[in-house]
């Protein structure tokens, strides 16, 4: 099962790289009160990094919750 996950990760990484490299045209970006132009490749990269960071944070939060639920209430 571990090899399947590794293959899936590599395939998704390659797909992400192809999508990013094929989209280099500038786009107009708005975020709250800010607006400007940036390359689509940069916007896609920042979006991917943001999604990855959110996934890591959620995984850490769930891991912390799992550890705290296994504590013995008498040990406090």
mmJSON file of the N, C-alpha and C atoms, coordinates in Angstrom:
{"data_MODEL":{"atom_site":{
"group_PDB":["ATOM","ATOM","ATOM","ATOM","ATOM","ATOM","ATOM","ATOM","ATOM","ATOM","ATOM","ATOM","ATOM","ATOM","ATOM","ATOM","ATOM","ATOM","ATOM","ATOM","ATOM","ATOM","ATOM","ATOM","ATOM","ATOM","ATOM","ATOM","ATOM","ATOM","ATOM","ATOM","ATOM","ATOM","ATOM","ATOM","ATOM","ATOM","ATOM","ATOM","ATOM","ATOM","ATOM","ATOM","ATOM","ATOM","ATOM","ATOM","ATOM","ATOM","ATOM","ATOM","ATOM","ATOM","ATOM","ATOM","ATOM","ATOM","ATOM","ATOM","ATOM","ATOM","ATOM","ATOM","ATOM","ATOM","ATOM","ATOM","ATOM","ATOM","ATOM","ATOM","ATOM","ATOM","ATOM","ATOM","ATOM","ATOM","ATOM","ATOM","ATOM","ATOM","ATOM","ATOM","ATOM","ATOM","ATOM","ATOM","ATOM","ATOM","ATOM","ATOM","ATOM","ATOM","ATOM","ATOM","ATOM","ATOM","ATOM","ATOM","ATOM","ATOM","ATOM","ATOM","ATOM","ATOM","ATOM","ATOM","ATOM","ATOM","ATOM","ATOM","ATOM","ATOM","ATOM","ATOM","ATOM","ATOM","ATOM","ATOM","ATOM","ATOM","ATOM","ATOM","ATOM","ATOM","ATOM","ATOM","ATOM","ATOM","ATOM","ATOM","ATOM","ATOM","ATOM","ATOM","ATOM","ATOM","ATOM","ATOM","ATOM","ATOM","ATOM","ATOM","ATOM","ATOM","ATOM","ATOM","ATOM","ATOM","ATOM","ATOM","ATOM","ATOM","ATOM","ATOM","ATOM","ATOM","ATOM","ATOM","ATOM","ATOM","ATOM","ATOM","ATOM","ATOM","ATOM","ATOM","ATOM","ATOM","ATOM","ATOM","ATOM","ATOM","ATOM","ATOM","ATOM","ATOM","ATOM","ATOM","ATOM","ATOM","ATOM","ATOM","ATOM","ATOM","ATOM","ATOM","ATOM","ATOM","ATOM","ATOM","ATOM","ATOM","ATOM","ATOM","ATOM","ATOM","ATOM","ATOM","ATOM","ATOM","ATOM","ATOM","ATOM","ATOM","ATOM","ATOM","ATOM","ATOM","ATOM","ATOM","ATOM","ATOM","ATOM","ATOM","ATOM","ATOM","ATOM","ATOM","ATOM","ATOM","ATOM","ATOM","ATOM","ATOM","ATOM","ATOM"],
"id":[1,2,3,4,5,6,7,8,9,10,11,12,13,14,15,16,17,18,19,20,21,22,23,24,25,26,27,28,29,30,31,32,33,34,35,36,37,38,39,40,41,42,43,44,45,46,47,48,49,50,51,52,53,54,55,56,57,58,59,60,61,62,63,64,65,66,67,68,69,70,71,72,73,74,75,76,77,78,79,80,81,82,83,84,85,86,87,88,89,90,91,92,93,94,95,96,97,98,99,100,101,102,103,104,105,106,107,108,109,110,111,112,113,114,115,116,117,118,119,120,121,122,123,124,125,126,127,128,129,130,131,132,133,134,135,136,137,138,139,140,141,142,143,144,145,146,147,148,149,150,151,152,153,154,155,156,157,158,159,160,161,162,163,164,165,166,167,168,169,170,171,172,173,174,175,176,177,178,179,180,181,182,183,184,185,186,187,188,189,190,191,192,193,194,195,196,197,198,199,200,201,202,203,204,205,206,207,208,209,210,211,212,213,214,215,216,217,218,219,220,221,222,223,224,225,226,227,228],
"type_symbol":["N","C","C","N","C","C","N","C","C","N","C","C","N","C","C","N","C","C","N","C","C","N","C","C","N","C","C","N","C","C","N","C","C","N","C","C","N","C","C","N","C","C","N","C","C","N","C","C","N","C","C","N","C","C","N","C","C","N","C","C","N","C","C","N","C","C","N","C","C","N","C","C","N","C","C","N","C","C","N","C","C","N","C","C","N","C","C","N","C","C","N","C","C","N","C","C","N","C","C","N","C","C","N","C","C","N","C","C","N","C","C","N","C","C","N","C","C","N","C","C","N","C","C","N","C","C","N","C","C","N","C","C","N","C","C","N","C","C","N","C","C","N","C","C","N","C","C","N","C","C","N","C","C","N","C","C","N","C","C","N","C","C","N","C","C","N","C","C","N","C","C","N","C","C","N","C","C","N","C","C","N","C","C","N","C","C","N","C","C","N","C","C","N","C","C","N","C","C","N","C","C","N","C","C","N","C","C","N","C","C","N","C","C","N","C","C","N","C","C","N","C","C","N","C","C","N","C","C"],
"label_atom_id":["N","CA","C","N","CA","C","N","CA","C","N","CA","C","N","CA","C","N","CA","C","N","CA","C","N","CA","C","N","CA","C","N","CA","C","N","CA","C","N","CA","C","N","CA","C","N","CA","C","N","CA","C","N","CA","C","N","CA","C","N","CA","C","N","CA","C","N","CA","C","N","CA","C","N","CA","C","N","CA","C","N","CA","C","N","CA","C","N","CA","C","N","CA","C","N","CA","C","N","CA","C","N","CA","C","N","CA","C","N","CA","C","N","CA","C","N","CA","C","N","CA","C","N","CA","C","N","CA","C","N","CA","C","N","CA","C","N","CA","C","N","CA","C","N","CA","C","N","CA","C","N","CA","C","N","CA","C","N","CA","C","N","CA","C","N","CA","C","N","CA","C","N","CA","C","N","CA","C","N","CA","C","N","CA","C","N","CA","C","N","CA","C","N","CA","C","N","CA","C","N","CA","C","N","CA","C","N","CA","C","N","CA","C","N","CA","C","N","CA","C","N","CA","C","N","CA","C","N","CA","C","N","CA","C","N","CA","C","N","CA","C","N","CA","C","N","CA","C","N","CA","C","N","CA","C","N","CA","C","N","CA","C","N","CA","C"],
"label_alt_id":[null,null,null,null,null,null,null,null,null,null,null,null,null,null,null,null,null,null,null,null,null,null,null,null,null,null,null,null,null,null,null,null,null,null,null,null,null,null,null,null,null,null,null,null,null,null,null,null,null,null,null,null,null,null,null,null,null,null,null,null,null,null,null,null,null,null,null,null,null,null,null,null,null,null,null,null,null,null,null,null,null,null,null,null,null,null,null,null,null,null,null,null,null,null,null,null,null,null,null,null,null,null,null,null,null,null,null,null,null,null,null,null,null,null,null,null,null,null,null,null,null,null,null,null,null,null,null,null,null,null,null,null,null,null,null,null,null,null,null,null,null,null,null,null,null,null,null,null,null,null,null,null,null,null,null,null,null,null,null,null,null,null,null,null,null,null,null,null,null,null,null,null,null,null,null,null,null,null,null,null,null,null,null,null,null,null,null,null,null,null,null,null,null,null,null,null,null,null,null,null,null,null,null,null,null,null,null,null,null,null,null,null,null,null,null,null,null,null,null,null,null,null,null,null,null,null,null,null],
"label_comp_id":["UNK","UNK","UNK","UNK","UNK","UNK","UNK","UNK","UNK","UNK","UNK","UNK","UNK","UNK","UNK","UNK","UNK","UNK","UNK","UNK","UNK","UNK","UNK","UNK","UNK","UNK","UNK","UNK","UNK","UNK","UNK","UNK","UNK","UNK","UNK","UNK","UNK","UNK","UNK","UNK","UNK","UNK","UNK","UNK","UNK","UNK","UNK","UNK","UNK","UNK","UNK","UNK","UNK","UNK","UNK","UNK","UNK","UNK","UNK","UNK","UNK","UNK","UNK","UNK","UNK","UNK","UNK","UNK","UNK","UNK","UNK","UNK","UNK","UNK","UNK","UNK","UNK","UNK","UNK","UNK","UNK","UNK","UNK","UNK","UNK","UNK","UNK","UNK","UNK","UNK","UNK","UNK","UNK","UNK","UNK","UNK","UNK","UNK","UNK","UNK","UNK","UNK","UNK","UNK","UNK","UNK","UNK","UNK","UNK","UNK","UNK","UNK","UNK","UNK","UNK","UNK","UNK","UNK","UNK","UNK","UNK","UNK","UNK","UNK","UNK","UNK","UNK","UNK","UNK","UNK","UNK","UNK","UNK","UNK","UNK","UNK","UNK","UNK","UNK","UNK","UNK","UNK","UNK","UNK","UNK","UNK","UNK","UNK","UNK","UNK","UNK","UNK","UNK","UNK","UNK","UNK","UNK","UNK","UNK","UNK","UNK","UNK","UNK","UNK","UNK","UNK","UNK","UNK","UNK","UNK","UNK","UNK","UNK","UNK","UNK","UNK","UNK","UNK","UNK","UNK","UNK","UNK","UNK","UNK","UNK","UNK","UNK","UNK","UNK","UNK","UNK","UNK","UNK","UNK","UNK","UNK","UNK","UNK","UNK","UNK","UNK","UNK","UNK","UNK","UNK","UNK","UNK","UNK","UNK","UNK","UNK","UNK","UNK","UNK","UNK","UNK","UNK","UNK","UNK","UNK","UNK","UNK","UNK","UNK","UNK","UNK","UNK","UNK"],
"label_asym_id":["A","A","A","A","A","A","A","A","A","A","A","A","A","A","A","A","A","A","A","A","A","A","A","A","A","A","A","A","A","A","A","A","A","A","A","A","A","A","A","A","A","A","A","A","A","A","A","A","A","A","A","A","A","A","A","A","A","A","A","A","A","A","A","A","A","A","A","A","A","A","A","A","A","A","A","A","A","A","A","A","A","A","A","A","A","A","A","A","A","A","A","A","A","A","A","A","A","A","A","A","A","A","A","A","A","A","A","A","A","A","A","A","A","A","A","A","A","A","A","A","A","A","A","A","A","A","A","A","A","A","A","A","A","A","A","A","A","A","A","A","A","A","A","A","A","A","A","A","A","A","A","A","A","A","A","A","A","A","A","A","A","A","A","A","A","A","A","A","A","A","A","A","A","A","A","A","A","A","A","A","A","A","A","A","A","A","A","A","A","A","A","A","A","A","A","A","A","A","A","A","A","A","A","A","A","A","A","A","A","A","A","A","A","A","A","A","A","A","A","A","A","A","A","A","A","A","A","A"],
"label_entity_id":["1","1","1","1","1","1","1","1","1","1","1","1","1","1","1","1","1","1","1","1","1","1","1","1","1","1","1","1","1","1","1","1","1","1","1","1","1","1","1","1","1","1","1","1","1","1","1","1","1","1","1","1","1","1","1","1","1","1","1","1","1","1","1","1","1","1","1","1","1","1","1","1","1","1","1","1","1","1","1","1","1","1","1","1","1","1","1","1","1","1","1","1","1","1","1","1","1","1","1","1","1","1","1","1","1","1","1","1","1","1","1","1","1","1","1","1","1","1","1","1","1","1","1","1","1","1","1","1","1","1","1","1","1","1","1","1","1","1","1","1","1","1","1","1","1","1","1","1","1","1","1","1","1","1","1","1","1","1","1","1","1","1","1","1","1","1","1","1","1","1","1","1","1","1","1","1","1","1","1","1","1","1","1","1","1","1","1","1","1","1","1","1","1","1","1","1","1","1","1","1","1","1","1","1","1","1","1","1","1","1","1","1","1","1","1","1","1","1","1","1","1","1","1","1","1","1","1","1"],
"label_seq_id":[1,1,1,2,2,2,3,3,3,4,4,4,5,5,5,6,6,6,7,7,7,8,8,8,9,9,9,10,10,10,11,11,11,12,12,12,13,13,13,14,14,14,15,15,15,16,16,16,17,17,17,18,18,18,19,19,19,20,20,20,21,21,21,22,22,22,23,23,23,24,24,24,25,25,25,26,26,26,27,27,27,28,28,28,29,29,29,30,30,30,31,31,31,32,32,32,33,33,33,34,34,34,35,35,35,36,36,36,37,37,37,38,38,38,39,39,39,40,40,40,41,41,41,42,42,42,43,43,43,44,44,44,45,45,45,46,46,46,47,47,47,48,48,48,49,49,49,50,50,50,51,51,51,52,52,52,53,53,53,54,54,54,55,55,55,56,56,56,57,57,57,58,58,58,59,59,59,60,60,60,61,61,61,62,62,62,63,63,63,64,64,64,65,65,65,66,66,66,67,67,67,68,68,68,69,69,69,70,70,70,71,71,71,72,72,72,73,73,73,74,74,74,75,75,75,76,76,76],
"pdbx_PDB_ins_code":[null,null,null,null,null,null,null,null,null,null,null,null,null,null,null,null,null,null,null,null,null,null,null,null,null,null,null,null,null,null,null,null,null,null,null,null,null,null,null,null,null,null,null,null,null,null,null,null,null,null,null,null,null,null,null,null,null,null,null,null,null,null,null,null,null,null,null,null,null,null,null,null,null,null,null,null,null,null,null,null,null,null,null,null,null,null,null,null,null,null,null,null,null,null,null,null,null,null,null,null,null,null,null,null,null,null,null,null,null,null,null,null,null,null,null,null,null,null,null,null,null,null,null,null,null,null,null,null,null,null,null,null,null,null,null,null,null,null,null,null,null,null,null,null,null,null,null,null,null,null,null,null,null,null,null,null,null,null,null,null,null,null,null,null,null,null,null,null,null,null,null,null,null,null,null,null,null,null,null,null,null,null,null,null,null,null,null,null,null,null,null,null,null,null,null,null,null,null,null,null,null,null,null,null,null,null,null,null,null,null,null,null,null,null,null,null,null,null,null,null,null,null,null,null,null,null,null,null],
"Cartn_x":[0.823,0.0,0.864,2.03,2.912,3.438,3.742,4.252,3.185,1.923,0.822,0.722,0.857,0.818,1.981,3.153,4.318,4.142,3.615,3.379,2.34,1.274,0.234,0.815,1.678,2.306,3.187,3.953,4.813,3.959,2.914,2.043,1.393,0.869,0.255,1.27,2.489,3.546,3.878,3.958,4.248,3.096,1.873,0.709,0.711,0.98,1.035,2.136,3.292,4.402,4.037,3.395,2.996,1.981,1.003,-0.01,0.646,1.529,2.195,3.05,3.827,4.731,4.005,2.79,2.041,1.226,1.183,0.366,1.252,1.821,2.752,2.213,1.015,0.45,0.113,0.228,-0.125,-1.65,-2.061,-3.482,-3.666,-4.863,-5.195,-5.672,-5.13,-5.44,-5.984,-7.058,-7.608,-7.662,-7.207,-7.291,-7.648,-8.853,-9.394,-9.286,-8.504,-8.397,-7.228,-6.439,-5.265,-5.593,-4.978,-5.117,-3.818,-3.594,-2.39,-2.335,-1.203,-1.008,0.172,0.056,1.174,1.07,2.161,2.159,1.273,0.548,-0.32,0.486,1.721,2.579,2.822,3.025,3.251,1.979,0.849,-0.423,-0.72,-0.49,-0.713,0.241,1.494,2.464,2.066,1.687,1.267,0.021,-0.897,-2.099,-1.737,-0.821,-0.396,0.304,1.169,1.873,0.88,-0.09,-1.113,-1.935,-2.307,-3.063,-2.25,-0.976,-0.096,0.038,0.235,0.377,-0.895,-2.05,-3.302,-3.441,-3.04,-3.087,-2.187,-0.987,-0.058,-0.633,-1.193,-1.764,-2.924,-3.802,-4.932,-4.422,-3.429,-2.878,-2.276,-1.569,-0.983,-2.067,-3.112,-4.208,-4.912,-5.153,-5.815,-4.917,-3.635,-2.692,-2.657,-2.657,-2.683,-3.967,-5.075,-6.355,-6.381,-5.789,-5.761,-4.919,-3.798,-2.957,-3.633,-4.342,-4.972,-6.165,-6.82,-7.971,-7.548,-6.268,-5.788,-5.189,-5.195,-4.641,-5.554,-4.937,-5.682,-6.13,-7.42,-7.901,-7.397,-7.041,-6.566,-5.127,-4.383,-2.984,-2.816,-3.888,-3.814,-3.86],
"Cartn_y":[-1.195,0.0,1.254,1.174,2.337,2.715,1.72,1.985,2.643,2.282,2.888,4.371,4.701,6.1,6.882,6.285,6.965,7.199,6.226,6.384,7.473,7.466,8.489,9.88,9.998,11.278,11.758,10.855,11.218,11.628,10.88,11.202,12.565,12.821,14.121,15.249,15.01,16.014,16.336,15.315,15.524,16.282,15.897,16.589,18.049,18.315,19.687,20.47,19.864,20.536,20.86,19.938,20.172,21.305,21.297,22.361,23.717,23.782,25.038,25.527,24.645,25.054,25.447,24.964,25.31,26.591,27.159,28.347,29.495,30.218,31.292,32.69,32.804,34.109,34.895,36.225,37.03,37.063,37.105,37.195,38.298,38.857,39.88,39.162,39.562,38.904,39.935,39.578,40.424,39.623,40.241,39.628,40.723,40.643,41.662,43.029,43.941,45.283,45.422,44.39,44.455,43.86,44.407,43.833,44.058,43.232,43.351,42.245,42.148,41.11,40.252,38.98,38.063,36.934,36.249,35.119,34.015,33.359,32.262,31.185,30.973,29.964,30.299,31.566,31.972,31.811,32.184,32.031,30.559,29.69,28.261,27.705,28.151,27.695,28.135,29.4,29.894,29.169,28.868,28.118,26.708,26.059,24.706,24.706,25.682,25.774,26.034,26.907,27.179,25.94,25.184,23.947,22.919,22.81,21.887,22.284,23.574,24.061,23.795,24.012,23.738,22.254,21.398,19.957,19.54,20.107,19.794,20.263,21.455,21.982,21.115,20.728,19.861,18.515,17.951,16.666,16.785,17.875,18.072,18.257,18.997,19.189,17.872,17.069,15.779,14.825,14.868,14.03,14.43,15.718,16.193,15.805,15.854,15.471,13.981,13.168,11.716,11.383,12.084,11.833,12.281,13.397,13.896,13.039,12.366,11.532,10.202,9.824,8.564,8.732,9.925,10.143,9.543,9.097,8.547,9.69,9.85,10.982,10.914,9.721,9.597,10.086,10.206,10.594,12.095,12.869,14.325,14.673],
"Cartn_z":[0.0,0.0,0.0,0.638,0.709,-0.673,-1.491,-2.839,-3.699,-3.492,-4.238,-3.887,-2.611,-2.187,-2.771,-2.801,-3.36,-4.853,-5.573,-7.005,-7.254,-6.471,-6.607,-6.347,-5.357,-5.04,-6.189,-6.776,-7.91,-9.115,-9.4,-10.54,-10.328,-9.145,-8.863,-8.957,-8.511,-8.614,-10.058,-10.9,-12.321,-12.985,-12.685,-13.255,-12.834,-11.566,-11.076,-11.786,-11.967,-12.647,-14.097,-14.793,-16.189,-16.267,-15.385,-15.382,-15.129,-14.171,-13.842,-15.008,-15.606,-16.673,-17.955,-18.159,-19.371,-19.219,-18.044,-17.802,-17.327,-18.291,-17.936,-18.234,-18.781,-19.126,-17.852,-17.917,-16.744,-16.54,-15.286,-14.945,-13.916,-13.89,-12.892,-11.635,-10.496,-9.23,-8.255,-7.565,-6.513,-5.228,-4.14,-2.818,-1.836,-1.291,-0.391,-1.055,-0.533,-1.098,-2.085,-2.243,-3.112,-4.478,-5.506,-6.834,-7.602,-8.58,-9.381,-10.409,-11.077,-12.073,-11.67,-11.969,-11.749,-12.768,-12.953,-13.87,-13.305,-14.173,-13.75,-13.041,-13.494,-12.89,-11.407,-11.096,-9.709,-8.884,-9.465,-8.761,-8.473,-9.433,-9.221,-8.172,-8.211,-7.221,-5.814,-5.667,-4.348,-3.849,-4.754,-4.378,-3.931,-4.652,-4.28,-2.925,-2.693,-1.408,-0.28,-0.522,0.484,0.816,-0.203,0.026,0.785,0.443,1.151,2.622,2.859,4.235,5.043,4.44,5.147,5.452,4.523,4.765,5.906,5.964,7.055,8.389,8.418,9.658,10.138,9.224,9.602,10.113,9.441,9.891,11.281,11.549,12.88,13.947,13.59,14.544,14.854,13.825,14.042,14.817,14.56,15.292,16.76,17.032,18.407,19.127,18.406,18.987,19.318,18.45,18.672,19.902,20.081,21.243,22.537,22.506,23.726,24.135,23.185,23.536,24.151,24.025,24.591,25.977,26.51,27.852,28.909,29.951,31.087,31.981,32.215,33.033,34.482,34.967,36.342,36.497,35.405,35.486,35.646,35.494,35.637,37.041],
"occupancy":[1.0,1.0,1.0,1.0,1.0,1.0,1.0,1.0,1.0,1.0,1.0,1.0,1.0,1.0,1.0,1.0,1.0,1.0,1.0,1.0,1.0,1.0,1.0,1.0,1.0,1.0,1.0,1.0,1.0,1.0,1.0,1.0,1.0,1.0,1.0,1.0,1.0,1.0,1.0,1.0,1.0,1.0,1.0,1.0,1.0,1.0,1.0,1.0,1.0,1.0,1.0,1.0,1.0,1.0,1.0,1.0,1.0,1.0,1.0,1.0,1.0,1.0,1.0,1.0,1.0,1.0,1.0,1.0,1.0,1.0,1.0,1.0,1.0,1.0,1.0,1.0,1.0,1.0,1.0,1.0,1.0,1.0,1.0,1.0,1.0,1.0,1.0,1.0,1.0,1.0,1.0,1.0,1.0,1.0,1.0,1.0,1.0,1.0,1.0,1.0,1.0,1.0,1.0,1.0,1.0,1.0,1.0,1.0,1.0,1.0,1.0,1.0,1.0,1.0,1.0,1.0,1.0,1.0,1.0,1.0,1.0,1.0,1.0,1.0,1.0,1.0,1.0,1.0,1.0,1.0,1.0,1.0,1.0,1.0,1.0,1.0,1.0,1.0,1.0,1.0,1.0,1.0,1.0,1.0,1.0,1.0,1.0,1.0,1.0,1.0,1.0,1.0,1.0,1.0,1.0,1.0,1.0,1.0,1.0,1.0,1.0,1.0,1.0,1.0,1.0,1.0,1.0,1.0,1.0,1.0,1.0,1.0,1.0,1.0,1.0,1.0,1.0,1.0,1.0,1.0,1.0,1.0,1.0,1.0,1.0,1.0,1.0,1.0,1.0,1.0,1.0,1.0,1.0,1.0,1.0,1.0,1.0,1.0,1.0,1.0,1.0,1.0,1.0,1.0,1.0,1.0,1.0,1.0,1.0,1.0,1.0,1.0,1.0,1.0,1.0,1.0,1.0,1.0,1.0,1.0,1.0,1.0,1.0,1.0,1.0,1.0,1.0,1.0],
"B_iso_or_equiv":[0.0,0.0,0.0,0.0,0.0,0.0,0.0,0.0,0.0,0.0,0.0,0.0,0.0,0.0,0.0,0.0,0.0,0.0,0.0,0.0,0.0,0.0,0.0,0.0,0.0,0.0,0.0,0.0,0.0,0.0,0.0,0.0,0.0,0.0,0.0,0.0,0.0,0.0,0.0,0.0,0.0,0.0,0.0,0.0,0.0,0.0,0.0,0.0,0.0,0.0,0.0,0.0,0.0,0.0,0.0,0.0,0.0,0.0,0.0,0.0,0.0,0.0,0.0,0.0,0.0,0.0,0.0,0.0,0.0,0.0,0.0,0.0,0.0,0.0,0.0,0.0,0.0,0.0,0.0,0.0,0.0,0.0,0.0,0.0,0.0,0.0,0.0,0.0,0.0,0.0,0.0,0.0,0.0,0.0,0.0,0.0,0.0,0.0,0.0,0.0,0.0,0.0,0.0,0.0,0.0,0.0,0.0,0.0,0.0,0.0,0.0,0.0,0.0,0.0,0.0,0.0,0.0,0.0,0.0,0.0,0.0,0.0,0.0,0.0,0.0,0.0,0.0,0.0,0.0,0.0,0.0,0.0,0.0,0.0,0.0,0.0,0.0,0.0,0.0,0.0,0.0,0.0,0.0,0.0,0.0,0.0,0.0,0.0,0.0,0.0,0.0,0.0,0.0,0.0,0.0,0.0,0.0,0.0,0.0,0.0,0.0,0.0,0.0,0.0,0.0,0.0,0.0,0.0,0.0,0.0,0.0,0.0,0.0,0.0,0.0,0.0,0.0,0.0,0.0,0.0,0.0,0.0,0.0,0.0,0.0,0.0,0.0,0.0,0.0,0.0,0.0,0.0,0.0,0.0,0.0,0.0,0.0,0.0,0.0,0.0,0.0,0.0,0.0,0.0,0.0,0.0,0.0,0.0,0.0,0.0,0.0,0.0,0.0,0.0,0.0,0.0,0.0,0.0,0.0,0.0,0.0,0.0,0.0,0.0,0.0,0.0,0.0,0.0],
"pdbx_formal_charge":[null,null,null,null,null,null,null,null,null,null,null,null,null,null,null,null,null,null,null,null,null,null,null,null,null,null,null,null,null,null,null,null,null,null,null,null,null,null,null,null,null,null,null,null,null,null,null,null,null,null,null,null,null,null,null,null,null,null,null,null,null,null,null,null,null,null,null,null,null,null,null,null,null,null,null,null,null,null,null,null,null,null,null,null,null,null,null,null,null,null,null,null,null,null,null,null,null,null,null,null,null,null,null,null,null,null,null,null,null,null,null,null,null,null,null,null,null,null,null,null,null,null,null,null,null,null,null,null,null,null,null,null,null,null,null,null,null,null,null,null,null,null,null,null,null,null,null,null,null,null,null,null,null,null,null,null,null,null,null,null,null,null,null,null,null,null,null,null,null,null,null,null,null,null,null,null,null,null,null,null,null,null,null,null,null,null,null,null,null,null,null,null,null,null,null,null,null,null,null,null,null,null,null,null,null,null,null,null,null,null,null,null,null,null,null,null,null,null,null,null,null,null,null,null,null,null,null,null],
"auth_seq_id":[1,1,1,2,2,2,3,3,3,4,4,4,5,5,5,6,6,6,7,7,7,8,8,8,9,9,9,10,10,10,11,11,11,12,12,12,13,13,13,14,14,14,15,15,15,16,16,16,17,17,17,18,18,18,19,19,19,20,20,20,21,21,21,22,22,22,23,23,23,24,24,24,25,25,25,26,26,26,27,27,27,28,28,28,29,29,29,30,30,30,31,31,31,32,32,32,33,33,33,34,34,34,35,35,35,36,36,36,37,37,37,38,38,38,39,39,39,40,40,40,41,41,41,42,42,42,43,43,43,44,44,44,45,45,45,46,46,46,47,47,47,48,48,48,49,49,49,50,50,50,51,51,51,52,52,52,53,53,53,54,54,54,55,55,55,56,56,56,57,57,57,58,58,58,59,59,59,60,60,60,61,61,61,62,62,62,63,63,63,64,64,64,65,65,65,66,66,66,67,67,67,68,68,68,69,69,69,70,70,70,71,71,71,72,72,72,73,73,73,74,74,74,75,75,75,76,76,76],
"auth_comp_id":["UNK","UNK","UNK","UNK","UNK","UNK","UNK","UNK","UNK","UNK","UNK","UNK","UNK","UNK","UNK","UNK","UNK","UNK","UNK","UNK","UNK","UNK","UNK","UNK","UNK","UNK","UNK","UNK","UNK","UNK","UNK","UNK","UNK","UNK","UNK","UNK","UNK","UNK","UNK","UNK","UNK","UNK","UNK","UNK","UNK","UNK","UNK","UNK","UNK","UNK","UNK","UNK","UNK","UNK","UNK","UNK","UNK","UNK","UNK","UNK","UNK","UNK","UNK","UNK","UNK","UNK","UNK","UNK","UNK","UNK","UNK","UNK","UNK","UNK","UNK","UNK","UNK","UNK","UNK","UNK","UNK","UNK","UNK","UNK","UNK","UNK","UNK","UNK","UNK","UNK","UNK","UNK","UNK","UNK","UNK","UNK","UNK","UNK","UNK","UNK","UNK","UNK","UNK","UNK","UNK","UNK","UNK","UNK","UNK","UNK","UNK","UNK","UNK","UNK","UNK","UNK","UNK","UNK","UNK","UNK","UNK","UNK","UNK","UNK","UNK","UNK","UNK","UNK","UNK","UNK","UNK","UNK","UNK","UNK","UNK","UNK","UNK","UNK","UNK","UNK","UNK","UNK","UNK","UNK","UNK","UNK","UNK","UNK","UNK","UNK","UNK","UNK","UNK","UNK","UNK","UNK","UNK","UNK","UNK","UNK","UNK","UNK","UNK","UNK","UNK","UNK","UNK","UNK","UNK","UNK","UNK","UNK","UNK","UNK","UNK","UNK","UNK","UNK","UNK","UNK","UNK","UNK","UNK","UNK","UNK","UNK","UNK","UNK","UNK","UNK","UNK","UNK","UNK","UNK","UNK","UNK","UNK","UNK","UNK","UNK","UNK","UNK","UNK","UNK","UNK","UNK","UNK","UNK","UNK","UNK","UNK","UNK","UNK","UNK","UNK","UNK","UNK","UNK","UNK","UNK","UNK","UNK","UNK","UNK","UNK","UNK","UNK","UNK"],
"auth_asym_id":["A","A","A","A","A","A","A","A","A","A","A","A","A","A","A","A","A","A","A","A","A","A","A","A","A","A","A","A","A","A","A","A","A","A","A","A","A","A","A","A","A","A","A","A","A","A","A","A","A","A","A","A","A","A","A","A","A","A","A","A","A","A","A","A","A","A","A","A","A","A","A","A","A","A","A","A","A","A","A","A","A","A","A","A","A","A","A","A","A","A","A","A","A","A","A","A","A","A","A","A","A","A","A","A","A","A","A","A","A","A","A","A","A","A","A","A","A","A","A","A","A","A","A","A","A","A","A","A","A","A","A","A","A","A","A","A","A","A","A","A","A","A","A","A","A","A","A","A","A","A","A","A","A","A","A","A","A","A","A","A","A","A","A","A","A","A","A","A","A","A","A","A","A","A","A","A","A","A","A","A","A","A","A","A","A","A","A","A","A","A","A","A","A","A","A","A","A","A","A","A","A","A","A","A","A","A","A","A","A","A","A","A","A","A","A","A","A","A","A","A","A","A","A","A","A","A","A","A"],
"auth_atom_id":["N","CA","C","N","CA","C","N","CA","C","N","CA","C","N","CA","C","N","CA","C","N","CA","C","N","CA","C","N","CA","C","N","CA","C","N","CA","C","N","CA","C","N","CA","C","N","CA","C","N","CA","C","N","CA","C","N","CA","C","N","CA","C","N","CA","C","N","CA","C","N","CA","C","N","CA","C","N","CA","C","N","CA","C","N","CA","C","N","CA","C","N","CA","C","N","CA","C","N","CA","C","N","CA","C","N","CA","C","N","CA","C","N","CA","C","N","CA","C","N","CA","C","N","CA","C","N","CA","C","N","CA","C","N","CA","C","N","CA","C","N","CA","C","N","CA","C","N","CA","C","N","CA","C","N","CA","C","N","CA","C","N","CA","C","N","CA","C","N","CA","C","N","CA","C","N","CA","C","N","CA","C","N","CA","C","N","CA","C","N","CA","C","N","CA","C","N","CA","C","N","CA","C","N","CA","C","N","CA","C","N","CA","C","N","CA","C","N","CA","C","N","CA","C","N","CA","C","N","CA","C","N","CA","C","N","CA","C","N","CA","C","N","CA","C","N","CA","C","N","CA","C","N","CA","C","N","CA","C","N","CA","C","N","CA","C"],
"pdbx_PDB_model_num":[1,1,1,1,1,1,1,1,1,1,1,1,1,1,1,1,1,1,1,1,1,1,1,1,1,1,1,1,1,1,1,1,1,1,1,1,1,1,1,1,1,1,1,1,1,1,1,1,1,1,1,1,1,1,1,1,1,1,1,1,1,1,1,1,1,1,1,1,1,1,1,1,1,1,1,1,1,1,1,1,1,1,1,1,1,1,1,1,1,1,1,1,1,1,1,1,1,1,1,1,1,1,1,1,1,1,1,1,1,1,1,1,1,1,1,1,1,1,1,1,1,1,1,1,1,1,1,1,1,1,1,1,1,1,1,1,1,1,1,1,1,1,1,1,1,1,1,1,1,1,1,1,1,1,1,1,1,1,1,1,1,1,1,1,1,1,1,1,1,1,1,1,1,1,1,1,1,1,1,1,1,1,1,1,1,1,1,1,1,1,1,1,1,1,1,1,1,1,1,1,1,1,1,1,1,1,1,1,1,1,1,1,1,1,1,1,1,1,1,1,1,1,1,1,1,1,1,1]
}}}
